[in-house]
């Protein structure tokens, strides 16, 4: 943790800008999703992952340029 992170978190919590229920639900979803994702991705060949990631990057680049 850094000083900035701790200070900001404290100020946001003190001023009630943090939705603890939503944060907890997101944390649970992230933990479950990362577990399932790691199991699934270990079964996919590397070349398919490279192709999928390349397509994703091209899509994001086109989206940022306003083409898609």
Secondary structure, DSSP 8 states (H G I E B T S, - for coil): --HHHHHHHHHHHHTT---HHHHHHHHHHHHHHHHHHHHHHTTS-HHHHHHHHHHHHHHHHHHHHT--
